[in-house]
Amino acid sequence: MTRRLNFRWRLRQLMAAHEMWKTTDLIPLLRERGVSLSPAQVYRLVAGKPERLSMRTLVALCDIFDCTPADLIEPYAETNRP
């Protein structure tokens, strides 16, 4: 039996809860917190599931949404049976 770890990335849901509908809405908020990302980078951050994320970006997102990393990242395990 193999246990595979994965996570759900909940940035899109947090944005919707704060009535932010466009990925570009995040750009000035991140920039105010010292995080400069291009529109393409922000789109990938919102639309996809990042494999790497700088701590500075994570902390900025937590500040923007007044949340904790656990609100953004929901870990779960999948069990594969042979």
Protein Blocks (a to p, Z undefined) as FASTA:
>chain_A
ZZddddddfklmmmmmnopabfklmmmmmmmnopacdfklmmmmmmmccfbdcfklmmmm
mmmnopafklmpccddddddZZ
